Amino acid sequence: MKRIASYLLYTLLAALAAAALAAGGAWYWAVHHAVGMDAERIDYLIDPGSSPRSVARLMGRAGIRMDERAFVALARVTGRDTLIKAGAYEAQRGDTPWELLERMANGDMTQTRLTLVEGWTYQRIRQALRDSPDVRQTLQGVSDEQLLQRLGAAHDSPEGLFYPDTYVFSPGTADFDILRRAYHAQQQQLAALWEQRDPDLPLAGPYQALILASIVEKETGHSQDRGKVAGVFVNRLRLGMPLQTDPTVIYGMGKAYQGRIRRKDLAADTPWNTYTRAGLPPTPIASSGRASLLAALHPDRHRYLYFVSRGDGTSEFSETLLAHNRAVSKYILGRP
């Protein structure tokens, strides 16, 4: 009996030693052994509800090589199997299985960014969303009217409704979600600035301020001229003069615009032709940044009614048509 008891004891001790050795080896593998990588950095996307096994297989297809069964066991033994969060992640050369698992359990996701530029039209914004490999496309076949309904926008056109800024997001974010953020950012910005506007502006509401700001945005990129340019348009609105601004004509021409405006284009009536129609056009013509919104709501006070580009980004302002024609002769026609 003693011999049998000793044998069983030795067997048990050997099993415990083997288990401890295996556990130690597994822990060393998890904590100190870097996974195989097909590149220095690999991005991968975890879908909602993914199991540790499906995560391991997905990482393998992405080029992150490790023992699938060992990773699943590690996740279950440590309780991380129920904590893995959906999202975009990045693996770097030198990462261990434990570091990858902890990153997913803590939701330490990678992020990317997309910049919507001041002065971009709505169509240019949509193109940027389509061109980004990190944006999930969900708006194919969705009309502008349907998009506006989903946004809860009470306007007939999406033009100018999206705030130009840099948006940080996780890869795989839907195009609509980015547009919704940009829409709410523009609404909040516009509402706050409208409350602080100058008194007696010839603007019927915040939307008209957005229209005017979009024209200022397209007319000048020189920060010190924005207030003056806005002042010219406000002066004209007060006098009932046509705004006569080329960017609105270009917008109304659409795809027919090929880089220059001809005399017949100025005479061709469209809702956005401010040569043939008085007042503001029916919609913005581009996305306006904060500086242009501020200029539209706090225009410089002066008596200028005209301006022309000097060719260096700045503008020459005039109070009379005679002085304006002289400026055009000098800066546009090159005559002394």
Secondary structure by P-SEA (a helix, b strand, c coil): caaaaaaaaaaaaaaaaaaaaaaaaaaaaaccccccccccbbbbbbcccccaaaaaaaaaaacccccaaaaaaaaaaaccccccccccccccccccaaaaaaaaaacbbbbbbccccccccaaaaaaaaaaccccccccccccaaaaaaaaccccccccccccbbbbbbcccccaaaaaaaaaaaaaaaaaaaaaacccccccccaaaaaaaaaaaaaacccccaaaaaaaaaaaaaaaccccccaaaaaaaaccccccccccccccccccccccccccccccccbbbcaaaaaaaaccccccccccccccccbbbbbccaaaaaaaaaacccccc
